[in-house]
Amino acid sequence: MKYGYARVSTQGQAREGNSLEKQEQDLRAAGAEKIYADAFTGKRMDRPELQKLLKEIQTGDTLIVTKLDRFARSIGSASELITDLIDKGVTVQVLNVGILDNSSVSTLFRNMLLSFAQFERDMIIERTQEGRAIARQKEGYREGRKKKFTTKQLDHAMELLEENSYREVEQITGISKSTLIREHKTRMKK
């Protein structure tokens, strides 16, 4: 059996079709009969679809991925996984590299490519942290997601709640019932 594995780092990337669809398309073109796909960070190995795949794959099967960094973004995790699969008798095919084995040259080559993947991930984290540090220095910076409703809109909704139900205020303002309840509780504590 030929299995495919695709991965993007976030749910947002998966929803936007950032590369998950393209990976699946490439895997099918390479002969993958069944594809597992995760929208999960490459840092962690306890990805749900990867774990299902690892339970199902058997000796004599082939595992296809589009790029080496789809396994993982750390040298240790990915190298160990690939070595274990090959030792189990699974053929590991990386579309932009070829078929991997556990020879010393293949392991060296694999670890060099994985080093670049880990370096790239580390650089992304470093740039993100630098950006946040710069943003924190700006006046009015607030960590997290931007508020969906202004204070004026919430004040209006709280006034409407005095004479209307949560459902009615939700229909009038477009502010969800859960947001109204949360805002009401917050204001009651003050």
Residue, then its C-alpha position, 0 to 999 in steps of 0.5 A: m500500500k502507498y500512503g501519503y502524508a501532508r502537513v501544514s503548520t496551522q489550521g489557517q493555512a489548511r483553510e486557505g489551502n496554503s499548501l495542503e491541497k497542493q501536497e495532496q495533489d502531488l502525493r496522488a500524482a506520485g501514487a499515494e492511495k491513502i493520504y493522511a493530512d495534519a494542520f499541526t506544528g512540525k515541532r510536535m510528533d503527536r499529530p493526530e493523523l500522523q499517529k493514525l498513519l503510523k499505526e496503520i503502515q506495515t512492512g512492505d508499504t511505502l510512505i510518500v511526503t512532498k518534502l522532508d520538513r513535512f515529517a518534522r521541523s527538528i532533526g532529532s524527531a524526523s530522523e528518528l521517525i524516518t529511521d524507525l520506518i525504514d527499519k520496519g521495512v517501510t519505503v520512505q519516498v520524499l518527492n523532492v529528494g528520492i527514496l531514503d535508506n539508512s546508509s551513512v550517506s543517506t542519513l547524513f544527507r537527510n540530517m543536513l536537510l533537516s538541519f536547514a528545516q530546523f534553522e528555518r523554523d528557528m528563524i521564523i520564531e526569532r523574527t516573530q519574537e523581534g516583531r512582538a518586542i518592537a510592537r510592545q514598545k508602541e503606545g496602545y499596544r495590546e497583546g492578542r486578537k483585536k477586539k471585534f466590538t467597540t466599547k460604544q457598541l458593547d455599552h449600547a448592547m448592555e443598555l438593550l439588555e435591560e429591557n430585552s433578552y440575550r437572543e433579542v439583543e443578539q438579533i438587534t446588534g449582531i453580538s453573539k449571546s456568549t459575548l453578551i453574557r461574558e461582557h455582562k459578567t465582566r461589568m457586574k464584577k466592576 
